[in-house]
């Protein structure tokens, strides 16, 4: 593991490189373009549903639980015993109808986690992110103020203050891992360019955290089942039935 930029304790973020991560993301981008993008239509809802399925790709899951990721969490951040406390989430940003210029304003992630005091968000991208096009904007050192004044919304904990000095636009190669404090102030950087970015993130906590222990290891995450989703669509899928064995019936 190599730290490319940042200082997690002092600045609230660090960008690390792990062996083989670039090749991993190149393979995943090819899989996405072959398996997902080819199924896109003019329906942005359908397209976003397809994009979300990338988070369930087995290779993505392997990436986020790989020895390289565990090493980054332990050595790059200092988690004693990392545990995954949130699902893998996709972040697609583009100026087209599917992306719809979507992006959160300045926000913090910890109120949407409510877990340990020394958790971390591991964020990576299947595309290179430069100074132009869609990306991520952070405020280095903002984590040191703890929880900023804001409001919990359906999309996340959005800050009251939105004009913040000292911001930094993250530049990161596909496969590099951005480790962020849950208290780091950040926002989506949208763009009118034709470029698109697709990043993924996952939240981790430290089961050895004394504060989390005192709070009985609570978590904001719940498992929910939509029991009406099977009604969606033009017809209900029915498993194929075995052929009738007339001989057995006589």
N, C-alpha and C positions, 0 to 999 in steps of 0.2 A: 504494500500500500504506500502511496506517495501523496502527500498533501500538496496540491497545486496552488491553492490560494486560500486566504482567510485564516482565522484563528477562532475556533469554536467558543472557547471560554471568554475571550476578550471581545470578539466581534459578533458572536452569535451564529456564525456560519463557518463552514470549511468545505472546500471542494477537493475531493480525493479521487485518485486514479487507482484502479485495481487491475491486476493482470487479466488480460483477455476480455475486459469489459467492452472495449470498442468493437471487437469482432462479434460479441454477443448482441450488441445493439444493432449492428449492421444486419445480422441475421434476422432479428426481430422486426426491423423495418421492412425487409424483404418479405417476411411472412405477413405483415400487416398489409402491404401493398398488394400481395397476391391473394390473401384469404379474405380481407376485409374491404379494402378500397374498391375492389372489383365488384362488390355487391352494393355499392352506393347507388342511389337513385336520386330523383328530384325531391324526395321526401326527407327533410332534415332530421325529423324525429327518428326515422328508420336508421339514418346514417349515424346518429349519436348513439343509438342502441348498439349498433355494430361496433362502434369505437369502444364503448364500455366493455364489450366482450374481451378486448385485449387484456384487461386486467385479470381475466380468468384463464388466459393462456398459460399452459403448464410451464413454458420456458420463462415467462415473466415471474411466475411464482418461484421457480428455481433461482432466478437472479436475486430476488429479495430475501431468500433464505440461504444463499450460498455462503461458503466459508469466507469468501472475500467480503461480503456484506457484514457478516458477524465480526470480522476483523476490523472493518471500518468503524463499526459501532463501539467496539471495545477500545481500540487504540486511538481512533480519531476523535471520539467523544468521551470515552471513559465510562460507558455503561458496564456495570459489573456483571449483571445477568440480564441481557436483552430479552424482552418478550414483545411479540407483535400485538398491538392493541387496536389496530384499525385495519380496515380492508385496503387493498391496493386500489388506488384511484387514478383514473385517466384525466388528463388536462389537455383538451384539444382547443387550440386557438387559431382562428383564421377569419378573414374578412368575408368569407362566403356565407351562404345561408346556413350551412351546417355549423360553422363556428359562430356565426352571427355576431362577430366582434366580442364574444363573451369574455368577461373577465371580472374578477372581484376587485373593488378598490382596496385601499390599505386596510389590512386586517391582521389579526393574530389567531393562531390555531389552538392555543391551549384551552380556551373556553369550550371548544368543540371536542376536547379530549377529556379534560377534568381528571387526569391520571397523576402520574408521578411528577415531581418538580424538576427532574432532570431527564425528561423525555427528549425525543429527537424525531424530526421528519427527514426521511431519506427520499430524495427527489432526483430523478434522472430523466433523460430524454432520448428518444430514438432518433432525433434529428439534432444536428449542430445548432446552437443558438448563439448568434453574434450580436453586434451592436445594433443591427437593423432588423426589422421584422418583429413578429410577436415573441414575447419572452417573459422574463420575470424581473421585477424591480424590488430590491431589498433596501433596508435602512440599517447598515452595520452599527452594532452597539446598542440598538434600540431595545434589545432584550434585557438590558441592565435596569431599565425602569419598571420591569415587571409588567403587570397588566395595565395597559393604557385605557383611558376613558373611551367607552364605545357602547354599542348596542348589539345584542344577540339577534340575528336575523335568521331567516330560513336558509340563507346561503352561508352564514358564518358570522363571526364576531367582527363587525365593521367599526372602525374607529371614527370618532367624531372629527378628529383632526385629519385632514386629507392633503394639506399643503405642508410637506415635511422636507426640510433641508437635509443634505448629506446622503441622498439616495445613491444607489449603485445598480446599474443594469448588469445582470449576471451574463457573462459569456462563458459558455461551457460546451465541451465536445460531447457528442453522443456517447453514452456509456459512463462518463464521469459521474460521480455521485456528489450531489450537493446535500450536505448535512446541515439542518437548520434547527435552532432552538424553537420550541413552540411559542416562545414569547417574541421572536424576531418579527418586526413589522415588515410586511411585504405586500405586493400587489401584482396582478397580471398586467403585463405590458402589451397592450393591443397595438395593432398596426393596420394601415390601409394597403399594405403591400400584398402581393399575391402569394407570399410565402405562408406556410402553415407550420405549426409546431405541435408535436404530440409528446407530452411528458407524462411520467407516472410517479406517484409518491406513495409512501407507506409510513405509518407512524409506529414508533417503537418506544417502549418504556423500560425502566429498570426495576425489576422485582425486589432489588435490595434497597430501594429508596425508603428511608425511615418515614418520611412524610406520607407517602402513599400507604405504607403499612398502617400508620395511625388512622388513615381515612378508610381503612378496611378494603383497600384495593378497588375503589369504585372506578367506573369507566362510563363515559357518555355513550358508548356504543351498545346497541341492542340488536337482536335478531328480529326482523319483521317479515311476515309472510303475507303477501297480497293474495287472498283466497278467491278473488274474482278475476284474476288475470287470465285464467284458463278460458274465459268467455270472450277474450279479445280475438278478433279475426273474423273471417267470413265463415269458417266452419270449425267444428271441434275435432281435433285429431282423435282418431279411434285406432287402437292397436290392431294390427292385422289378426284375423281370426283363423285358426287352423281349419283345414277342410273337413267337412262332415264325413265321418266314417260310417257309411250306410250299413256296412256289414256288421258293425258292432251294435247297430240299433235294431237289427232284426233277430 
